[in-house]
Amino acid sequence: MLAEYIVNRLSIDIDYIFYVPGKNIYPLLSAIDNSNIQGIKCATELGAGFMAEGYSKVANKYGVALAIAGPGFCNMFGSIVNSYYDNSKVLYLLGSHDSSSSGRNSFQDNSIYKLSNHLISANISSYSCLINTSDYFNHLENAFFYLNNVSLPVVVNIPIDVQKYKSDNSTILPKIINRNYLNKEGVKRVREILLTHDILFVTGSRAFEAKQEIARFCKSYHVPVASSLCSKGIISEFEDFYLGVFGFAMSEKTYNYLIEFKPKYVITIGLDFNERNSIKWVNLNSKIIHLDSVLIENSRGYCGIEECYLTDLKQFFETLLLDIELIKYLNQTIYKRILLLNKIKVSRKIRVNEIDNILYADQVIETLNLILANESPINFVIDSGLHRIYCANLLKLTENSSYYSSINNAHMGWAIAASIGIRLGSPKECICITGDGCMLMNGTEIQTAAKYKVKVLFIVINDAAYGAISGAEINSRHYSLPNHNLQQFAESLGMLAITVDSKELLISSIQRYRLCNEPMLLDIKCQYNEHVNYNQYYEQILAS
């Protein structure tokens, strides 16, 4: 059957398929049963898509989410959008009704005459198609080509009768695009700038391709570097030449460096130029030199840069590290940069109207730093909301840990499901930091972690508020939430859970988690404080 052919081809590349069952994907489910791929049955189609995206990010492969067309597609649609905005490789496999009923206004009709799933997805994917028996090989060949070479989702809709079609023995071979090239003009230009001006490096998500080389270059010569939120963790955050986050959730140290020292050049590396990452470049006096391996279609604002050099980023920094004259100059001037960085003032943030014996979100993050500072590598998966701004500013990652979040779409509850895919795709410990608002949206996916015993620590900042939208502009009734008992919620879904209301209990709960072999949820009761604004530096630059 064609379903078996597809699953066998997928098994070459991936280990898991995340799905919600339905009659129109029975042949594909049976094929999974007879393959070496493990099917992960999820609570919702949206969660399946988020898990597939998380898996793709950490495993450096594409992820696969499977559901029925029509209602399953509608539930899954938000994850397709998220994959598109965050440039994630995810194959969304849809099974639809028998092709002979197309256009007859039949039950769950998703043909081109009604809810055409593949046409709806066309603008937010690299490839989207409806397969029939005559063109199945061409469509599948195209789908795998885009999955292997373009960082965007692919949507494939297969009617159930086509899934049962007898396929031939043709083999879909990977087509390789060689992007391994060095831009010598770019090296010459950046070398010239480094020899004559103070600069700031800013890393983006594609800088991970050259993580070790960038870190070694900056560490060896004390070159100041900041990271966009999606590349947090490329540089160890315990290094004094690392300034913190640039753009949304900007650190005070990055802000003060830009304002006080006004570097003539900001050199961006693999950065997506959207407003949150770029803080609206018009407000900076620096010239922007951009280095990248590709230009991404949905990254708006390349017009804000002075020059752009496409190159293999790993080779680029390896070449700089071997430049004898440049190294000699950087060694001679290293103390100048050390003194400059030591001059950057950073104030100690103090909570306003602090209440004794009550936890605050920043205390939770700082306690995590204290406990986990010397731990083995950890994948941190951070949800959207006020807690993300706290994590951006306060959570300290070593060079062996990683940070994942829904950056450009900011889908609340993404991290809950994505952390399961990330844990399945990586042997590293996985900690999901989310909020009570996110739990209300996609919290049921913790049942998937409980069912398959996927060891993730879910830390819920439960402050009874949609904290990211609060403030003086709207009445508190618009952002306040009931103080739900999320321990009971988690336990009802089969997960070990603890309610935490003190720093001491937080420490002991994490120690308990280390000793068990299953996931756990910590319902951390926090006091919400609307007077503390960890996003003030980003807002100040926007207002300037």
Stockholm file with secondary structure:
# STOCKHOLM 1.0

chainA/1-544         MLAEYIVNRLSIDIDYIFYVPGKNIYPLLSAIDNSNIQGIKCATELGAGFMAEGYSKVANKYGVALAIAGPGFCNMFGSIVNSYYDNSKVLYLLGSHDSSSSGRNSFQDNSIYKLSNHLISANISSYSCLINTSDYFNHLENAFFYLNNVSLPVVVNIPIDVQKYKSDNSTILPKIINRNYLNKEGVKRVREILLTHDILFVTGSRAFEAKQEIARFCKSYHVPVASSLCSKGIISEFEDFYLGVFGFAMSEKTYNYLIEFKPKYVITIGLDFNERNSIKWVNLNSKIIHLDSVLIENSRGYCGIEECYLTDLKQFFETLLLDIELIKYLNQTIYKRILLLNKIKVSRKIRVNEIDNILYADQVIETLNLILANESPINFVIDSGLHRIYCANLLKLTENSSYYSSINNAHMGWAIAASIGIRLGSPKECICITGDGCMLMNGTEIQTAAKYKVKVLFIVINDAAYGAISGAEINSRHYSLPNHNLQQFAESLGMLAITVDSKELLISSIQRYRLCNEPMLLDIKCQYNEHVNYNQYYEQILAS
#=GR chainA/1-544 SS CHHHHHHHHHTTTCSEEEECCCGGGHHHHHHHHTSSCEEEECSCHHHHHHHHHHHHHHHTSCEEEEEETTHHHHHHHHHHHHHHHTTCCEEEEEEESCGGGTTTTCTTCCSTTSCCHHHHTGGGSSEEEECCTTTHHHHHHHHHHHHHHCSSCEEEEEEHHHHTSCCCSCCCCCCCCCCCCCCHHHHHHHHHHHHHSCEEEEECGGGGGGHHHHHHHHHHHTCCEEECGGGTTSSCTTSTTEEEECSTTCCHHHHHHHHHHCCSEEEEESCCCSHHHHSCGGGCCSEEEEEESSCCTTCCCGGGCSEEEECCHHHHHHHHHTCHHHHHHHHHTHHHHHHHHHTCCCCCCCCSSCCTTCBCHHHHHHHHHHHHTTSSCEEEEECSSHHHHHHHHHCCCCTTCEEEECCSSCCTTHHHHHHHHHHHHCSSEEEEEEEHHHHHHHGGGHHHHHHHTCCCEEEEEECSBCGGGCSTTSCGGGTBCCCCCHHHHHHHTTCEEEEECSHHHHHHHHHHHHHCSSCEEEEEEBCCCTTCCTTHHHHHHHHC
#=GC SS_cons         CHHHHHHHHHTTTCSEEEECCCGGGHHHHHHHHTSSCEEEECSCHHHHHHHHHHHHHHHTSCEEEEEETTHHHHHHHHHHHHHHHTTCCEEEEEEESCGGGTTTTCTTCCSTTSCCHHHHTGGGSSEEEECCTTTHHHHHHHHHHHHHHCSSCEEEEEEHHHHTSCCCSCCCCCCCCCCCCCCHHHHHHHHHHHHHSCEEEEECGGGGGGHHHHHHHHHHHTCCEEECGGGTTSSCTTSTTEEEECSTTCCHHHHHHHHHHCCSEEEEESCCCSHHHHSCGGGCCSEEEEEESSCCTTCCCGGGCSEEEECCHHHHHHHHHTCHHHHHHHHHTHHHHHHHHHTCCCCCCCCSSCCTTCBCHHHHHHHHHHHHTTSSCEEEEECSSHHHHHHHHHCCCCTTCEEEECCSSCCTTHHHHHHHHHHHHCSSEEEEEEEHHHHHHHGGGHHHHHHHTCCCEEEEEECSBCGGGCSTTSCGGGTBCCCCCHHHHHHHTTCEEEEECSHHHHHHHHHHHHHCSSCEEEEEEBCCCTTCCTTHHHHHHHHC
//
